[in-house]
Amino acid sequence: MTQIYVKVEPSSPEFKIEEGAIPKIYLEQEAENSKANQELVRRLQKILGEKPGIVSGHKSRRKKLKLNLPEEEIRSKLEDYNG
């Protein structure tokens, strides 16, 4: 199991991912009633082929996620994502 940190930016005009030491993920949903978290999980599941779990940061922009994929594979799929 791999745990990675991501930073999210809710209420963005479009979904996109900026790669970096901590990937920044722009979400279209607002950070109300867990809408942004639901979008994050749904979109990452589609990109990575596995549903991520939010370990911490449910009400924060910095989130710790867990996945049953190697970190290299996660980063590679995030880098390859082009919308």
C-alpha positions in Angstrom: 0.0 0.0 0.0 1.2 3.5 -1.0 0.4 6.7 0.8 0.8 10.0 -1.1 0.0 13.6 -0.4 -2.0 15.8 -2.9 -3.1 19.4 -2.7 -6.5 20.2 -4.1 -7.9 23.4 -5.4 -11.8 23.2 -5.4 -14.1 25.4 -7.5 -11.7 25.6 -10.4 -13.0 26.2 -14.0 -11.7 22.8 -15.1 -10.3 19.6 -13.8 -6.5 19.3 -14.2 -3.4 17.9 -12.5 -0.1 19.8 -12.0 2.7 17.3 -11.3 5.2 18.1 -8.6 6.6 16.8 -5.3 3.1 17.1 -4.1 0.7 16.9 -7.1 -1.9 19.8 -7.3 -5.3 18.7 -8.4 -7.8 21.3 -9.6 -11.4 20.2 -8.9 -14.6 21.7 -10.4 -16.8 21.0 -7.4 -16.9 23.3 -4.4 -15.6 22.3 -1.0 -19.1 21.9 0.5 -20.8 18.8 1.7 -17.8 16.7 0.6 -18.5 17.4 -3.1 -14.8 18.1 -3.8 -13.7 15.0 -2.0 -16.2 12.9 -3.9 -15.0 14.4 -7.2 -11.4 13.7 -6.2 -12.0 10.0 -5.5 -14.2 9.5 -8.6 -11.7 11.1 -11.0 -8.6 9.5 -9.5 -10.4 6.1 -9.6 -10.9 6.6 -13.3 -7.3 7.8 -14.0 -5.6 5.2 -11.7 -7.9 2.3 -12.1 -8.3 1.9 -8.4 -10.3 3.8 -5.8 -8.1 5.9 -3.5 -8.9 6.2 0.2 -8.6 9.6 2.0 -6.5 8.9 5.1 -6.4 12.4 6.4 -7.3 16.0 5.3 -11.0 15.5 4.7 -11.6 19.2 5.5 -8.2 20.4 4.3 -6.7 21.2 0.9 -3.8 18.9 1.6 -4.9 15.3 1.7 -3.2 12.0 2.4 -4.4 9.3 0.1 -3.8 5.5 0.2 -3.7 3.2 -2.8 -2.7 -0.4 -3.5 -0.4 0.7 -6.4 3.3 1.4 -6.4 4.2 5.1 -6.1 6.0 5.1 -9.4 2.9 3.8 -11.2 0.7 6.4 -9.5 3.0 9.3 -10.4 3.3 7.9 -14.0 -0.5 7.8 -14.5 -0.9 11.2 -13.0 1.8 12.6 -15.4 0.2 10.9 -18.4 -3.2 12.3 -17.6 -4.1 14.9 -20.2 -7.8 15.5 -19.5 
